[in-house]
Amino acid sequence: MSFALRCSLTGMGKLIYGFNVSVDGYIADAQGNIDWSEPSEELHQYWNDFERETALSFYGRRLYELMSAYWPTADQAPDADPMIVDYARVWLDMPKVVFSRTLESVDWNSRLERGDPVEVVTKLKAETEGNLEVAGATLAAPIVRAGLVDEYRLVVAPTAVGGGTPFLPSLPSWISLRLLENRTFPGGTVLLRYAARRD
C-alpha cells in the first residue's frame, strides 16, 4: 500500500502520537535520560486526562517494560502523590497492545502482538472508536511514515539536549499539519497540537 493511500485512510478511531520533547526535537537525550522533561502538576494532570480518554494504546517492548516496572504498584506507595495514584490506575485500566517478538507474555490489560505494526494499527484503527495512542518513538516511526497518525501532540520543554531519540523519524515526504491548539504550562513548557492534513 502506498504512502499516499495510507494517508487517505480514515477509520473509526483517531490515532494520536504525543510526547514531551526538547526544543530540538528529542524525547530522550543521548544517554536515554528524560529528567529534563519532569512535568509540572498541571502538565501531569493534562497527561492523566489524555490517557483517561484513550480507548487503546500501542506500546513497543522497551517502553512497555519501563512503564510496567513502575506503574502497576505506584499507587500502593504510602507517600504516593494523588496525581501518581490517578495515573497508575488509569494506566492499569487502559487497554494496551504490546508489539514484541521476544516477550513471552504481557499483563495489566495488555495483549501481545507479533505482527507488522502498520498492518495491525491500520486494522485496529478501523475497528476501534475513540482515541488511540501510539507510545514510543521506535514503534511510532513506521506508523508515522505510513501516514496513520491523525494528530501530533508535542509538549515542548524549555531545554535543548543536543541529540538522542528524535520524536519524528526520517520521512518519505513532508507531513502537512494544521494547528489545533497551543497552551503554555508552568515553567515555560508549551503544548502544540497538530492535525495531519488529509487534503
N, C-alpha and C positions, 0 to 999 in steps of 0.2 A: 504494500500500500504506500502510495507516495506521501511526502510531507504535506503537500497542499491538500490532498484528500483527507488526511488525518486532521488537519486544521479545521476542516469544514464539518467534522463530526460534532454533533451536539446530542448528548444523551440526556437522560433524566437528571443525572447528578451534575453538580458543579465542582470541578477539581481545582483545589487551591494549593498553591505552593508558597509557604511563608516561613520566614526565619528572621532571627536577629542577625544583622550583618554589620560589618565595619564600614566606614565611609569609603574604603577602597574595595568593597565588594566581597569580603570573605566572611564565612560563617565560623571559622576557627583559624587560629594563626598557624604558623609552620610547625609548631610543636603540638598542635591539636588543642590548644588552650582556648577556652571560651570565657574566662573570668572577666574579661573586658566588657562582656555583654550582660553583666548582672542586672536584672530588671528592677525597676522601682516597684513599689507596691501597686501603683496604678497600672503599670505595664503588665505585671504578673496577673492582675485581675483581667486585663484585656485578653491574655492568652488563655486563662482559665475559661472565660466566656466563649472564646473561639473554639476550644476543644469541646465544651459542653454542647455546642451547636453542630459538631461534626458527626455525621452518620457513619463514616467508615474512614479509617486511617491506614495508609500504606507505609510499611517500615522495611528498611534493609536490615540485614543481620546486625551490623555494628551498632546502629542507633537503638535497635530493639534491645540488645544486650545491655547497653548503657542505661536505658530507661528502666528495664525490668530488674536491674540490680538495685535500684533505689526506690522507685515509686510504689511497688506493692506493699512496702512496710513503712513508708514515710509518714503515714497518718497515725502510726502507733507510737511514735516517739513521744515521751511525756512532755517535752518542750516544743512540740510541733506547732508552728505558726498556723493560724486558721486558713491562710491562703494556700499553704502547702498541703494541709489536710484536704481542702477542697479539690485542689488539682489532682492529688493522689486518687481520690475517689472517682473523679471524672475520668482519669486515665484508665483506671481499672475497669470501669463500666463500658468504655468506648470500644466498639468492635474494631479489631485490627487484623490486617493481612500482612504477614511477615514473609518476605522473599529471602530464601536461603537454600543453598544446595548442601550445606554442612550441618545445620541444626537438625537434631532428631525429633524434637518436639518444641512446642511453644505453649504458653499458658496465659492466664489473665485475659480472657475473652479474645484470644488471638487464634488465627488459623495459619498453618504453614502453607506456603505456595512455592513450588519449584519451577513454575512455568515462566515464559517470557513476560517481563513486566509490562511492556507496551500492549501485548495481547490481553493480558489479564485485566489491566486497568481499563482498556477500551471496553471490554465486556462488562465489568462491574460498574463503570460509569453509566452504561445503558440500562442497567438493572436496578440501580440504587437512586432513590430520591434524596434530595438534600445535598449538603456539603460533604465532599470527600477531600481528604488531605493527603498529600504526599510528603512524608517526613524523611529528611536526609538528602544531602546533595548528590551522593553517589547514585542512589536509587532514582532521584529526580532527573538526572542527566538524560537518559534515553527517553523519558516521558516528556520532558521539555522539548527535546529535539523532534519528537513525533507530533508536536502541536496539540497535545492533550490537555495542557494546563489552561484553565479558563481565567484564573485570577492569580496574580502575584501579590504577596504581602511582604514588603521589606520593612523591617523595623531597624532603622539605621542608627547605630550607636556612634557617639561623637569620638571615635577612636579610629586611627589608621594602624593596621597591623603589619603591613608590608609584604604579605604573602601568606599562603596557607591553602585552605579549602575554599574554592570560589562558590558563591551562591549559584551562578549560572555556568553551564558548560560551554564549550565552543559550539557554535551553531551553524547549521547548514545554510541559513539565510536569516535576515532580520526578523525580529518579532515586533510588530507594531502594537503599541499599548495605549490605552485610554485611562487617564487618571480618574479614579473613583472617589478617593478620599485622601486627605493628608491631615495628620494630627500630631501635635507635639506633646511629649510626656516629660515629667520632671527629669532634670539632668541633661536636657537637650537631645534626647532620643526622639526620632521622628518616624512615624508610620507613613508609608506610601503604599496605597492600594491601587493596583492597576488591573484592568480587564484586558485580556488579549483581544485584539480586533479581529473579527471574522470576515470583514468585508474586503 
